[in-house]
Amino acid sequence: MTRILYLADGASVHTRKWIRALAQAGYCIHLFSLNRFDPEDYGLPEDRFSYSVHSRTKNKTIWGGINKLHYLVVLKELNNKIREFKPDILHAHFASSYGTLAARTGFHPCVISVWGYDVFVFPRRSCLHREILKKNFSAADRVLSTSRVMAEETQRYTLKQVEVTPFGVDVTRFYSRKGKAESKFMFPDGKNFIIGTAKPLEEKYAVDDLIRSFAILHQRFPGEHLCLVIAGKGSAEASLKDLARKLGVWEKVEFSGQLKHEDMPEFYNAIDVFAALSLEESFGVAVIEAAACEKAVVVSDAGGLPEVVQTNVTGYVVPRRNPEAAADAFERLLRDASLRTAMGKAGREYVIQHYEWSQCVRRMADIYQTILSEKSK
């Protein structure tokens, strides 16, 4: 049984998805996490999954780096775990913090997956940060990215080919239910045109622009039963609620708080259109989840978002910081229910073709097998 030592945030839903799938595919995984998490969330047998937590920063991931004492202690623990677990492959998810640890072990074969902040923000902080990232990539046998746009950015710091391994969607869980699902996301009359988003309430996700675009739509159609549902938490929550009041749409906007990932299929099925107007985005997992549920999508032209949308086929791509353009897209979808249906069906077909989860897992497994074959030569 192939043994993979994972260096990743155990609390991340993406870490859980990868580990669950790989364990079910026959791999034995040990997770080395710098964040605390609930191991019960993984639901895997002990012969396939084990873990260790090394949190010495008050439960905060060390995205930008590790202070020297903490670094030395954690690196020692990681080397001990390598000797104990005897992995066939070391796979670090996040090129700066976990990638730095992986590179300094000197273990091979070593795989580093980039996630976004680690290549879009970390290397721009200073020349030292850029050099750290370059050294981490130089120590890796494979460098992986979840999107093409992020792979292109990563190539600025390494001459190695960056392979794309996208976060996929389990289309057996994310699919369209007949009609709108009964849920807390609907108003009682059930006749609403509901726009939904699921993003952290932070500046870079531009939920304020979404509220502004919704207010424009409401002004154009004051008699329509319109609703905007915002799922997520973050530091901008209070200011976003104030903005909704200021723009006169407070009674039409529902802040649903942070949702569990297992509740997301219900969320997508309760809305008519999914929106993501981010200023920065490395990929767009929520967008393809919504598309798998046959929802038309409206996204900004930021980062990897255009990559997961077929413009004018599965949804619309609008310029960043342009609520008017977003409102125009919403208006087209509001006026034409058949267009929403057609885009939704095309969206699901697009996801099945390009982002079906089992295909993504096979892609990762193929990379592992290629690495092990090269190692045995």
C-alpha positions as CSV (number, residue, x, y, z in Angstrom):
1,M,0.0,0.0,0.0
2,T,1.5,3.4,-1.1
3,R,2.1,5.7,1.9
4,I,1.6,9.4,1.5
5,L,2.7,11.9,4.1
6,Y,0.5,15.0,3.7
7,L,1.6,18.4,5.0
8,A,-1.6,20.4,4.9
9,D,-4.2,22.3,6.9
10,G,-6.4,19.6,8.5
11,A,-9.3,22.0,8.9
12,S,-9.5,22.7,5.2
13,V,-12.4,21.1,3.3
14,H,-10.1,20.6,0.3
15,T,-7.6,18.7,2.5
16,R,-10.5,16.5,3.7
17,K,-11.7,15.9,0.1
18,W,-8.3,14.8,-1.2
19,I,-7.4,12.6,1.8
20,R,-10.8,10.9,1.9
21,A,-10.7,10.2,-1.9
22,L,-7.1,8.9,-1.8
23,A,-7.6,6.7,1.2
24,Q,-10.7,5.2,-0.5
25,A,-8.6,4.7,-3.6
26,G,-6.2,2.5,-1.5
27,Y,-3.5,4.9,-0.3
28,C,-2.4,5.1,3.3
29,I,-2.3,8.7,4.5
30,H,-0.7,10.4,7.4
31,L,-1.7,14.1,7.8
32,F,0.8,16.5,9.4
33,S,-1.2,19.7,10.2
34,L,-0.2,23.0,11.7
35,N,-3.8,23.7,12.5
36,R,-6.1,21.9,14.8
37,F,-9.1,20.0,13.3
38,D,-11.7,17.4,14.2
39,P,-10.4,14.0,12.9
40,E,-14.0,12.7,13.1
41,D,-14.7,14.9,10.0
42,Y,-12.5,12.5,8.0
43,G,-14.4,9.4,8.9
44,L,-11.6,7.0,7.8
45,P,-10.3,3.8,9.3
46,E,-7.1,3.8,11.2
47,D,-5.3,1.6,8.7
48,R,-5.8,4.2,6.0
49,F,-5.6,7.5,7.9
50,S,-3.5,8.8,10.8
51,Y,-2.6,12.3,11.8
52,S,-0.6,14.6,14.0
53,V,-1.2,18.3,14.9
54,H,1.7,20.6,15.5
55,S,0.1,23.9,16.5
56,R,2.2,26.3,18.5
57,T,0.8,29.6,17.2
58,K,-2.5,29.7,19.0
59,N,-4.3,27.6,16.4
60,K,-3.3,29.9,13.5
61,T,-1.6,28.6,10.3
62,I,1.8,30.1,9.6
63,W,1.0,31.3,6.1
64,G,3.9,33.7,5.7
65,G,6.6,31.9,7.6
66,I,7.7,30.3,10.9
67,N,9.6,32.0,13.6
68,K,13.0,30.4,14.1
69,L,12.3,28.5,17.3
70,H,9.0,27.2,16.1
71,Y,10.5,26.3,12.7
72,L,13.2,24.2,14.3
73,V,10.8,22.4,16.6
74,V,8.3,21.6,13.9
75,L,11.0,20.5,11.4
76,K,12.4,18.1,14.0
77,E,8.9,16.7,14.6
78,L,8.4,16.3,10.9
79,N,11.6,14.5,10.4
80,N,10.7,12.2,13.3
81,K,7.4,11.5,11.7
82,I,9.1,10.7,8.3
83,R,11.3,8.1,10.1
84,E,8.3,6.6,11.9
85,F,5.7,6.6,9.0
86,K,8.2,5.8,6.2
87,P,6.3,7.5,3.4
88,D,6.7,6.7,-0.2
89,I,5.8,10.3,-1.1
90,L,5.8,13.6,0.8
91,H,3.1,16.0,-0.5
92,A,2.9,19.6,0.8
93,H,-0.2,21.5,0.1
94,F,0.7,25.3,0.2
95,A,4.1,26.3,-1.2
96,S,5.2,28.7,1.5
97,S,4.7,27.3,5.0
98,Y,4.2,23.6,4.4
99,G,6.4,23.8,1.3
100,T,9.2,25.3,3.3
101,L,9.0,22.4,5.8
102,A,8.9,19.8,3.0
103,A,11.9,21.3,1.2
104,R,14.0,21.4,4.4
105,T,13.5,17.8,5.2
106,G,15.4,16.8,2.1
107,F,13.0,14.0,1.5
108,H,12.3,12.7,-2.0
109,P,10.1,12.3,-3.8
110,C,8.5,15.6,-2.8
111,V,5.4,17.1,-4.3
112,I,4.3,20.7,-3.6
113,S,0.8,22.0,-4.5
114,V,0.2,25.7,-4.7
115,W,-3.1,27.1,-3.5
116,G,-3.2,30.8,-4.2
117,Y,-1.9,33.1,-1.5
118,D,1.4,31.3,-1.6
119,V,2.2,32.4,-5.2
120,F,0.0,35.5,-5.6
121,V,0.9,37.3,-2.4
122,F,3.8,35.6,-0.4
123,P,6.6,36.1,-3.0
124,R,5.6,39.8,-3.5
125,R,6.3,40.7,0.1
126,S,10.1,40.9,-0.4
127,C,13.1,39.5,-2.3
128,L,13.6,37.1,0.6
129,H,10.1,35.7,0.2
130,R,10.7,35.2,-3.5
131,E,13.9,33.3,-2.8
132,I,12.3,31.1,-0.2
133,L,9.6,30.1,-2.7
134,K,12.1,29.5,-5.5
135,K,14.2,27.2,-3.1
136,N,11.1,25.3,-2.1
137,F,10.2,24.6,-5.7
138,S,13.8,23.6,-6.5
139,A,13.6,21.0,-3.8
140,A,10.3,19.5,-5.2
141,D,10.1,16.7,-7.7
142,R,6.7,17.8,-8.8
143,V,4.9,21.2,-8.6
144,L,1.1,21.1,-8.9
145,S,-1.6,23.8,-9.3
146,T,-5.4,23.8,-9.1
147,S,-5.8,26.2,-12.0
148,R,-4.1,27.2,-15.2
149,V,-3.9,30.9,-14.2
150,M,-2.2,29.9,-10.9
151,A,0.1,27.6,-12.8
152,E,1.2,30.5,-15.0
153,E,1.9,32.6,-12.0
154,T,3.9,29.7,-10.4
155,Q,6.1,29.4,-13.5
156,R,7.6,32.8,-12.6
157,Y,9.4,31.1,-9.7
158,T,10.4,27.7,-11.2
159,L,11.6,26.3,-14.5
160,K,9.8,23.0,-13.7
161,Q,6.6,22.2,-15.5
162,V,3.6,23.0,-13.3
163,E,0.9,20.4,-13.7
164,V,-2.8,21.3,-13.2
165,T,-4.8,19.1,-10.7
166,P,-8.1,21.0,-10.2
167,F,-10.3,20.7,-7.2
168,G,-13.3,18.7,-8.6
169,V,-16.9,18.2,-7.7
170,D,-18.7,15.0,-6.7
171,V,-21.5,15.2,-9.1
172,T,-23.4,12.5,-7.3
173,R,-23.8,14.9,-4.3
174,F,-24.0,18.1,-6.3
175,Y,-26.9,17.9,-8.7
176,S,-30.2,19.6,-9.4
177,R,-33.3,18.6,-7.4
178,K,-36.6,18.9,-9.1
179,G,-37.8,22.5,-8.4
180,K,-36.4,24.5,-5.5
181,A,-35.5,22.5,-2.4
182,E,-37.4,23.4,0.7
183,S,-34.9,25.2,2.8
184,K,-34.3,28.2,5.1
185,F,-32.9,30.1,2.2
186,M,-36.3,30.8,0.6
187,F,-39.0,33.3,1.4
188,P,-42.4,31.8,2.1
189,D,-44.1,32.6,-1.2
190,G,-41.5,30.7,-3.2
191,K,-41.7,33.1,-6.2
192,N,-38.4,34.8,-5.7
193,F,-35.6,35.3,-8.0
194,I,-32.8,34.4,-5.7
195,I,-29.1,35.3,-6.2
196,G,-26.7,33.5,-3.9
197,T,-23.1,33.6,-3.0
198,A,-20.9,31.6,-0.6
199,K,-17.6,33.4,0.2
200,P,-15.7,34.7,3.2
201,L,-16.9,38.2,4.0
202,E,-13.5,39.8,3.3
203,E,-12.6,42.7,1.0
204,K,-11.0,40.6,-1.8
205,Y,-14.2,38.7,-2.4
206,A,-16.1,42.0,-3.2
207,V,-19.4,41.0,-1.6
208,D,-20.0,44.8,-1.4
209,D,-20.0,44.9,-5.2
210,L,-22.5,42.1,-5.2
211,I,-24.8,44.0,-2.8
212,R,-24.5,47.1,-5.0
213,S,-25.3,45.2,-8.2
214,F,-28.3,43.7,-6.4
215,A,-29.5,47.2,-5.3
216,I,-29.3,48.3,-9.0
217,L,-31.4,45.2,-10.0
218,H,-33.9,46.0,-7.3
219,Q,-34.2,49.6,-8.6
220,R,-34.9,48.3,-12.1
221,F,-37.5,45.8,-10.9
222,P,-39.0,47.2,-7.7
223,G,-42.1,45.0,-7.9
224,E,-40.2,41.7,-8.4
225,H,-39.7,39.3,-5.5
226,L,-35.9,39.5,-5.5
227,C,-33.6,38.1,-2.9
228,L,-29.9,38.0,-2.3
229,V,-28.5,35.2,0.0
230,I,-25.0,35.6,1.4
231,A,-23.4,32.6,3.0
232,G,-20.2,33.2,4.9
233,K,-18.5,35.0,7.8
234,G,-15.7,37.5,8.0
235,S,-14.4,40.8,9.2
236,A,-16.5,42.8,6.7
237,E,-19.8,41.4,7.9
238,A,-20.9,44.5,9.8
239,S,-19.9,46.9,7.0
240,L,-21.7,44.8,4.5
241,K,-24.9,44.8,6.5
242,D,-24.6,48.6,6.9
243,L,-24.2,48.8,3.1
244,A,-27.4,46.8,2.5
245,R,-29.3,49.1,4.9
246,K,-27.8,52.2,3.2
247,L,-28.8,51.0,-0.3
248,G,-32.4,50.2,0.9
249,V,-32.2,46.4,0.2
250,W,-31.8,45.2,3.8
251,E,-35.1,43.4,3.8
252,K,-34.2,41.6,0.6
253,V,-30.7,40.4,1.7
254,E,-30.3,37.4,3.9
255,F,-27.0,36.8,5.7
256,S,-27.0,33.0,6.3
257,G,-23.6,32.7,8.1
258,Q,-21.0,30.0,7.6
259,L,-22.5,26.9,6.1
260,K,-21.1,23.4,6.4
261,H,-19.9,21.9,3.2
262,E,-22.4,19.1,3.4
263,D,-25.2,21.7,3.4
264,M,-24.0,23.3,0.2
265,P,-26.0,21.2,-2.3
266,E,-29.2,22.4,-0.5
267,F,-27.9,26.0,-0.7
268,Y,-27.3,25.8,-4.4
269,N,-30.6,24.2,-5.1
270,A,-32.4,27.0,-3.2
271,I,-31.1,29.8,-5.5
272,D,-31.6,30.7,-9.1
273,V,-28.2,32.2,-9.9
274,F,-24.8,31.9,-8.2
275,A,-22.5,34.9,-8.1
276,A,-18.8,35.4,-7.4
277,L,-17.5,38.9,-8.1
278,S,-14.2,38.5,-6.4
279,L,-11.2,40.8,-6.9
280,E,-8.9,37.9,-6.4
281,E,-9.6,34.2,-6.9
282,S,-7.2,31.3,-7.6
283,F,-9.8,28.9,-8.8
284,G,-13.6,28.8,-8.2
285,V,-14.7,25.7,-6.4
286,A,-18.1,27.1,-5.4
287,V,-18.7,28.2,-9.0
288,I,-18.3,24.6,-10.3
289,E,-20.4,23.2,-7.4
290,A,-23.2,25.6,-8.3
291,A,-22.9,24.7,-12.0
292,A,-23.0,21.0,-11.1
293,C,-26.4,21.8,-9.5
294,E,-27.5,23.3,-12.8
295,K,-27.3,26.9,-11.7
296,A,-26.3,29.7,-14.1
297,V,-23.4,31.7,-12.8
298,V,-22.1,35.3,-12.9
299,V,-18.5,35.8,-12.0
300,S,-15.9,38.5,-12.3
301,D,-12.8,38.3,-14.5
302,A,-10.5,37.7,-11.5
303,G,-7.9,35.0,-11.5
304,G,-9.2,31.5,-12.2
305,L,-12.9,32.4,-12.3
306,P,-13.1,32.8,-16.1
307,E,-11.4,29.5,-16.4
308,V,-14.4,27.6,-14.9
309,V,-17.1,29.4,-16.9
310,Q,-18.0,29.1,-20.6
311,T,-18.9,32.7,-21.3
312,N,-22.5,33.1,-22.6
313,V,-22.9,29.3,-22.4
314,T,-22.8,28.4,-18.7
315,G,-22.9,31.9,-17.3
316,Y,-21.5,35.4,-17.6
317,V,-18.0,36.9,-16.9
318,V,-18.1,40.6,-16.0
319,P,-15.4,43.1,-15.2
320,R,-14.2,43.4,-11.6
321,R,-15.5,46.4,-9.6
322,N,-18.4,46.9,-12.0
323,P,-21.7,46.4,-10.2
324,E,-23.6,47.8,-13.2
325,A,-22.2,45.1,-15.5
326,A,-23.1,42.4,-13.0
327,A,-26.6,43.9,-12.7
328,D,-27.0,43.7,-16.5
329,A,-26.1,40.0,-16.3
330,F,-28.5,39.3,-13.5
331,E,-31.2,41.2,-15.4
332,R,-30.8,38.9,-18.5
333,L,-31.2,35.9,-16.3
334,L,-34.1,37.3,-14.4
335,R,-36.0,38.1,-17.6
336,D,-35.4,34.7,-19.3
337,A,-36.1,31.6,-17.2
338,S,-35.4,29.4,-20.2
339,L,-31.9,30.9,-20.5
340,R,-31.2,30.2,-16.8
341,T,-32.3,26.6,-17.4
342,A,-30.1,26.2,-20.6
343,M,-27.1,27.7,-18.9
344,G,-27.6,25.5,-15.9
345,K,-27.7,22.3,-17.9
346,A,-24.7,23.4,-20.0
347,G,-22.9,24.1,-16.7
348,R,-23.4,20.7,-15.4
349,E,-22.2,19.1,-18.6
350,Y,-19.1,21.3,-18.5
351,V,-18.4,20.2,-14.9
352,I,-18.8,16.6,-15.7
353,Q,-16.5,16.9,-18.7
354,H,-13.7,18.9,-16.9
355,Y,-14.1,18.8,-13.1
356,E,-15.8,15.5,-12.2
357,W,-14.2,14.5,-8.9
358,S,-13.3,10.9,-9.7
359,Q,-11.4,12.1,-12.8
360,C,-9.5,14.6,-10.6
361,V,-8.6,11.9,-8.1
362,R,-7.4,9.6,-10.9
363,R,-5.3,12.5,-12.3
364,M,-3.6,12.8,-8.9
365,A,-3.2,9.1,-8.5
366,D,-1.6,8.9,-12.0
367,I,1.0,11.6,-10.9
368,Y,1.8,9.6,-7.8
369,Q,2.3,6.4,-9.8
370,T,4.5,8.2,-12.3
371,I,6.6,9.5,-9.5
372,L,7.0,6.1,-7.9
373,S,7.8,4.5,-11.3
374,E,10.6,7.1,-11.8
375,K,11.8,6.4,-8.3
376,S,12.1,2.7,-8.9
377,K,14.3,3.1,-12.0
